Amino acid sequence: MEIYVDIGNTHTVFGIFESNPNQNLREDIEKNLIELRFSTRNIETPEDIYSRLFPFVGDKIKNGRIELNTFVVSSVVPQINFVIERFVEKYVNCQGVYWVEARNDLGIDWQTDEYKQMGADRVADILGATYLFNDNFVIIDFGTAITVDVIVNRKYLGGSISPGFMLLVKSLFQETAKLPMVEIKPTFKIVENTTIGQIQLGTVDVISRGINSILLDLKKLYPNLKIILTGGFSSIAKDIIECDEVIPKLQFIGMNYYHKLVG
């Protein structure tokens, strides 16, 4: 059994995975990885984690400790890392514990002096896409933030960071007197005549169309780019953004590949 931990700003997801050697990795993870979603702000003690995992790993527990092959963590919330470390120390017997980070031995030429500051979630996404498609792709991750990352000839050219759909909707709700919270969904319109529709148009359609415009420009420069969507809101964005693949569990594929590379 392997456990992958994706610690995000809003949610932390534990992926519990027992591999089926008869399936390719993508199919294996999509079918056999169990996701347990926590609110990141509610992870305060190792016991919080242990109690939630127990029903799913009970058959792997010996003398109060979970027997694992691999434990891989992708974290963008440093203050949670200590809790994860204490959880591993107290409750896990494991052949290897790995923290995802940008490194020079991952087969990617990081074309930036700041690659060490790159979010582990983006590194995992890039490695997942590298494993699946080898080269020449753009990843758009729709999470708390929307990140864009471009890889050409195994070089990380750069990308962008913008507020995610939910952040935009929440900010309008919290920072104005009358605007309501709305459902995150596209309108597929150019203009809207209701307040709710206008918020949805401005926070989902306009952002997605802006990304589409950037992608069109990128494909003029690099015609063979594969467009990959991932993250919690990718299932919504795919209805507007022209893409080749939607892979919600891309990050877990990347964490698995990270372990193969550095383990």
C-alpha positions, 0 to 999 in steps of 0.5 A: 500500500502507498499513501500520497498526500496533497496538501493544498491551501483549501483541502488536503487529500490523502490518496490511498493506493494499492497498485494493480500490476495488470493496469497502466499507471493512469488507469490504475490510479483512476480506478484504485486510488481512494481519495480522503478529503480534509479541510486543511485548516482542520488538520491539527494533530497526528491523531486527527489524521490517524482517526480518519484513515483508520477505517480505510487502512485497518488491515495494514495496521500492526501494533498501532502503526500503518505498514506502508511501502511508500509515503509521498507528500506534495505540500504548499502549506508549510505549517501543516508539514510538521503535523504530517511529519509527526504523524509518520513518526508516531503511526507509520512504518514505511520503506520511504517518505518523500517530499515533492520538490523541484530538483535538478535530477527530475529530467526537467530543465527548470528555466528559472533561478527560482525553481526551488520556490516552485509549488510542490503541486505544480512539480507533481503536475509537471511530472505526471504529465511528463510520465504520461506524455513525455514532453511539450505540454501545457498544464492548467490546474484549477484549484484555489489558484489557477496555475499555468505551466508550460514545458517545451523540449523538457524545459520549464518555460514558465507560467502564470498564477491567478485567483481560482474561481472560488476565490473570485466569487468569495472575494466579491461576496466578502468585499461587497455589501450586496453581491451574493455567493453563487454556484461556480458554473459557466454561463456560455454567454457574452453578456448576462442580465441578472446579478448571479449570471453576471458574477458567474460570467465574470468569474468563470467564463471571462477567466476561462476565455482569457486562458483560451486566448493565451493557449491560442498564442502559445500554440502559434509558437509551439504547434505541438503543445498538448493542453492538459486540465487538472484540479477540482474545477477542471470538469467545469473549465473543460466546457469552455477551454479547448483542451486535449486531456482532463486528468483530475488525478494528475498530481497523484500520477506525478507523485508516483513518478517522483518516487520512481525517480528519486526513490 
